[in-house]
């Protein structure tokens, strides 16, 4: 078992740590773009998320033309 002094020190350190974390959170700026993602894009790590470095295949381009108005997303 721990001594009462060690237990008291650990409790005090936990309180100090929690206080420092809370104070730090007040000074950290979170960009609004992260809070409100663009609803037209799939979320990160979504299986249907497009890779911008790969061009669309002929089949994918045909599907895009079928699903969009004049070749543009509607």
Phi and psi in degrees as a GROMACS rama.xvg file:
@    title "Ramachandran Plot"
@    xaxis  label "Phi"
@    yaxis  label "Psi"
@TYPE xy
-81.7365  152.782  UNK-2
-75.1371  160.844  UNK-3
-64.9923  -29.7555  UNK-4
-67.6219  -44.2552  UNK-5
-64.9357  -40.4197  UNK-6
-63.5835  -42.1788  UNK-7
-64.5201  -42.8712  UNK-8
-62.4824  -43.1668  UNK-9
-63.8409  -40.1989  UNK-10
-63.4907  -43.0494  UNK-11
-64.6854  -42.1414  UNK-12
-63.9229  -38.1197  UNK-13
-64.153  -40.4499  UNK-14
-66.1506  -43.0881  UNK-15
-62.7993  -44.0181  UNK-16
-60.4212  -47.49  UNK-17
-60.7141  -37.957  UNK-18
-66.0753  -43.0951  UNK-19
-65.972  -38.6815  UNK-20
-63.6879  -45.3152  UNK-21
-62.8872  -41.1751  UNK-22
-66.5225  -39.041  UNK-23
-66.0417  -35.7729  UNK-24
-65.3227  -26.9506  UNK-25
-70.6612  -23.7056  UNK-26
-103.494  0.619617  UNK-27
-93.9678  124.796  UNK-28
-90.0427  126.624  UNK-29
-106.809  119.914  UNK-30
-62.0257  142.645  UNK-31
-67.848  -25.0201  UNK-32
-65.2023  -29.1865  UNK-33
-73.9703  -30.8328  UNK-34
-76.452  -32.299  UNK-35
-124.464  86.3068  UNK-36
-69.0901  158.683  UNK-37
-66.5478  120  UNK-38
-69.6138  -14.33  UNK-39
-79.6452  -18.1024  UNK-40
-96.5362  146.401  UNK-41
-67.9792  153.145  UNK-42
-66.1086  161.57  UNK-43
-57.1459  145.332  UNK-44
66.2638  15.0073  UNK-45
-74.151  140.387  UNK-46
-64.087  -20.6518  UNK-47
-97.637  9.0747  UNK-48
-68.0149  130.206  UNK-49
-77.4338  146.852  UNK-50
-96.6662  117.958  UNK-51
-68.7079  -17.4989  UNK-52
-84.1802  -9.28508  UNK-53
-111.207  129.819  UNK-54
-72.9963  157.401  UNK-55
-69.715  146.426  UNK-56
-77.2447  170.247  UNK-57
-61.0137  -39.8388  UNK-58
-64.7024  -41.796  UNK-59
-66.4249  -37.8741  UNK-60
-65.1255  -38.849  UNK-61
-64.5422  -41.4791  UNK-62
-63.6947  -39.6977  UNK-63
-63.2098  -41.6279  UNK-64
-63.6932  -38.4352  UNK-65
-67.093  -37.7732  UNK-66
-90.2075  -5.52804  UNK-67
-120.368  164.755  UNK-68
-94.3395  119.805  UNK-69
55.3017  37.672  UNK-70
77.0016  4.97175  UNK-71
-118.515  146.208  UNK-72
-64.1277  135.408  UNK-73
